[in-house]
Amino acid sequence: MQVTDELSDESVIRDLHRQFADLGELEHHVVDTTAMDLGATVDLVRELVERGTARLA
Protein backbone atom coordinates (compact mmCIF):
# COMPACT_ATOMS: atom_id res chain seq x y z
CA MET A 1 0.00 0.00 0.00
CA GLN A 2 1.35 3.40 -1.00
CA VAL A 3 1.06 6.18 1.57
CA THR A 4 0.37 9.72 0.35
CA ASP A 5 -0.56 13.04 1.91
CA GLU A 6 -3.67 13.15 -0.25
CA LEU A 7 -7.04 12.96 1.47
CA SER A 8 -9.02 10.84 -0.94
CA ASP A 9 -11.18 8.44 1.09
CA GLU A 10 -14.72 9.64 0.40
CA SER A 11 -16.13 8.37 3.70
CA VAL A 12 -13.44 10.27 5.64
CA ILE A 13 -14.13 13.47 3.68
CA ARG A 14 -17.87 13.16 4.26
CA ASP A 15 -17.34 12.60 7.98
CA LEU A 16 -15.02 15.62 8.25
CA HIS A 17 -17.60 17.75 6.42
CA ARG A 18 -20.33 16.58 8.77
CA GLN A 19 -18.21 17.43 11.81
CA PHE A 20 -17.34 20.92 10.59
CA ALA A 21 -20.66 21.81 8.89
CA ASP A 22 -22.26 23.16 12.07
CA LEU A 23 -19.86 24.38 14.73
CA GLY A 24 -22.61 25.93 16.82
CA GLU A 25 -21.25 28.18 19.56
CA LEU A 26 -17.70 27.73 18.21
CA GLU A 27 -18.55 29.29 14.82
CA HIS A 28 -17.16 32.69 15.86
CA HIS A 29 -13.68 31.14 16.06
CA VAL A 30 -13.65 30.21 12.36
CA VAL A 31 -11.09 31.85 10.10
CA ASP A 32 -12.19 31.69 6.47
CA THR A 33 -9.07 30.88 4.47
CA THR A 34 -10.88 30.06 1.23
CA ALA A 35 -9.16 32.82 -0.77
CA MET A 36 -5.83 32.62 1.09
CA ASP A 37 -2.72 30.67 0.18
CA LEU A 38 -0.74 28.76 2.79
CA GLY A 39 1.61 31.65 3.55
CA ALA A 40 -1.20 34.13 4.10
CA THR A 41 -3.02 31.64 6.34
CA VAL A 42 0.09 31.09 8.47
CA ASP A 43 0.68 34.84 8.73
CA LEU A 44 -2.91 35.48 9.83
CA VAL A 45 -2.93 32.72 12.43
CA ARG A 46 0.42 33.90 13.78
CA GLU A 47 -0.91 37.45 14.06
CA LEU A 48 -4.08 36.32 15.86
CA VAL A 49 -2.07 34.25 18.34
CA GLU A 50 0.45 37.06 18.97
CA ARG A 51 -2.38 39.56 19.59
CA GLY A 52 -4.05 37.13 21.98
CA THR A 53 -7.16 37.00 19.80
CA ALA A 54 -6.69 33.27 19.27
CA ARG A 55 -4.74 30.45 20.81
CA LEU A 56 -3.66 27.06 19.63
CA ALA A 57 -4.29 24.18 21.96
Number of C-alpha atoms within 10 A of each C-alpha: 3 3 5 7 5 6 8 9 8 9 9 11 12 10 11 11 11 11 10 10 10 10 12 8 7 8 11 8 10 8 10 8 12 7 7 11 9 9 8 12 16 13 10 15 16 15 13 13 12 11 10 9 10 13 11 6 3
